[in-house]
Amino acid sequence: MKYDYVFKLNAVELYRSGQWIETPEGISQKNFRKRIVQWSRIADIYGLDSLRHSTTCKERSAECRYQLVARVLAGESQKSVAISAGIGSGLLSKWVQTYKIKGYEGLKLKKGRKSKKEANVSKKSKPTDLTPSEREELIRLRAETEYLKTENEAIKKLIALRHEKCAMELKAKKQQSSKNSEKKDTN
């Protein structure tokens, strides 16, 4: 939920005077109060005008993103780094994860959609060679799968034979009951 500047300002002023603004409906009081404390910290660092919604989206360079990620990896908390940078802690967390997975290249800005060729290349990545232990496990798993398939087929055939036998017994009972009913009719 987005709050306007006046609401944030009022909430921060009440918080600083030792009171809390009424929690809006549909939001937990605990999370809402955490948000007010965060607004207060932001206002302390950057001034009350920082509580306004920015009208433009700041695009940060890969170097700027890397500096923020490096601060987090050096031991600073994500929240404090995010507040000092004026971004959400979720966004910073995403950058940290991307950096851990893809390195510096992952922090570079990528505009637009991926081409279909790029999407297909990433899906069909070339597998690495198997180690001897992985190869042995693969052979064992394939043999186990083959055994289970064979066992499954045998069970299916057994079930089919049982159904067939039950059907034959039912047919024989019907024929027997029809013969008995014919004898009673003739008597």
N, C-alpha and C positions, 0 to 999 in steps of 0.2 A: 504494500500500500504506500502511495506517495503522499507526503504531507506538505502543505504549503509553508512558506517562510514564516508567516505570522504564527501558525500553530507551533512550529518548531521553536520560535523565539519565546513564546509564552511558556512552553514546556520547560525550556532551559532556565528561564527566569524563576519559575516555581521551584525547580529542582535546586537551584542555587540558594533559594530561601528556605529550603528544608521541606518542601511540600512536593506532592506529585499531582500532575494533571490527570484527569479521569481517563482510564484506559478505554480506547475505542472498542466497540463490539466486534467479536470475532478474532481478537488477538489476545494471546496470553499476557497476563500482567507482567510476568517475569521478563519475557522477551521485549515487551514494550519499554519497560524501565531500563533494560540494558541499552536499548536504542537511544533513550533520552540521555543516559550517561555518555554515550558515544558522541551525541550531538554537542554535549557540553564540552567534551575534550576537544572536539574539532573547533568549536567557537573559541576556546582558550588559546589554541595554537594559532589559528588563522583569522580570528575575529568573527563577529556575528554575521558578516556578509557571506561567509563561507557556507552558511546554512541554506543559502538560496540555491535553487536548481540551476545548473549551468545550462546555458542556451545552446552551447556548441559541444560537440563530442571531441575530447582531446585525443589525438592519435599520438601515441608515444612511440618513439623509435625503438628499435631492438636494443640499442645501447642503454637507453633509459630503462627499459624493462629489465635488462640484465643487471643494472645497478640495484634495482629494487629487489630482485631475486637474490642477488649476492648478499644483501643485507640480511635477508631472511635466513639464508644458508649459513651466514656467519653467526647466527644465534639470536638476532632480534626477533621479537614476536611479530607474527603476520599482521595482527591488528594495529600495532604501533606503526609499522612501516606503511600500512595501507592508509592510516589516518594522516600520517605526515605527507604522503603523496597525494592525498585527496581522492583516493579510489576505494572501491569496496574490497573487503578482505576476501570475498569469494573470487573476484577477478585476479587478485594477487595469488591466491592459492592455485588457480588454474595456470597461471604463468609458471609458478614453481614446479608444478607437476609436468608441464610441457617441457620445461628446461631439463628436468631429471630424465625424461624419456628421450627427447630429441636433441638436447643440447642447445647451443646458441642459435642454430638454424631454426629451431622451433619458435623462437621469439620474434623472428622477422615477420613483418606485416605481409599478409597474403590477401589481396583484394580479389573479389570475384569468385566464381564457382570453379571447382576443379574440372578439367577437361575429362571427357569420358576415357581417354587413353590413360591419364594419370590414375583415375579410379580403378581401372582394370589392372594396371600394373601393381597397385598396392594390394589388390585382392589376390593376384596370382604371383605372390612373391616366391622366389625360387627357394626351395627347402635346402637346408644345410645338410652335409653328409652326416650319416649316423655314426655314433661311436659303437664299438663292438658290443657293449652292454645293451645299448638301445636296439641294435640289430637283433641280438638274442631275444630281447623282450618282444620285439615285433614278431619274430618267428613263433615264439611261444603263444602270443595273443592270436595270431592267425590260425594256429593249430587248434587253440581252444574255441575260437569262433566256428571253425569247420566242424568240430565235435558237437558243439551246441546246435548248429544247424541240422546236422544229421539226427541228433536226438529229438529235435523238434519235429522233423519229418516223420520219425517213427511214432511219436506220440499222436500226430495228426492221423496217420494211417490206422492206429489202434482205435482212436475215437471213431473214425469212419466205419471200421469193422463192427464196433459195438452198436452204432446206429443201424447199420445194415442188419445185424442179428436181431435187434429189438424190432425192427420193421418186419422181418420175416416171422418172428414169434407172434406179433400182433396180427399179421395176415393169417397165420395158422389158427389163431384163436377165433378170428372172425369166421373163417371157413368152418371150424368145428361148431361154433354156435349156430351158424346157418343150417348145418346138417341136422343138429339137434332140433331146431325149430321146424324143419321139414318133416321129421319123424313125428313130432307132436301133432302137426297138421293132418297127417295121414291117419292117425289113430282116431 
